[in-house]
Amino acid sequence: MQSPEQNQLIRLLLSRLERVSVDSYWAHRASGIRGSLLRALEKVEAGQAVDGSALKRLMNDGFQILERAARERVK
């Protein structure tokens, strides 16, 4: 079971991934991670089981993409 704080963090991550510029190299990857996170969040909210380690991996991937997109933008 996911905590409300983790669900809120997922929502924040989703909103940040949505803002990755379409001109960015990372935009396509951000879109894929975002879609996977949305599906996982929908399952959680529907009371269905979600693999916690897979969800954690998706979140980590999302944060890495945000970091790399930000670095790209700074250059």
Secondary structure as GFF3:
##gff-version 3
##sequence-region A 1 75
A	DSSP	alpha_helix	4	18	.	.	.	ID=ss1
A	DSSP	alpha_helix	27	45	.	.	.	ID=ss2
A	DSSP	alpha_helix	52	74	.	.	.	ID=ss3
###
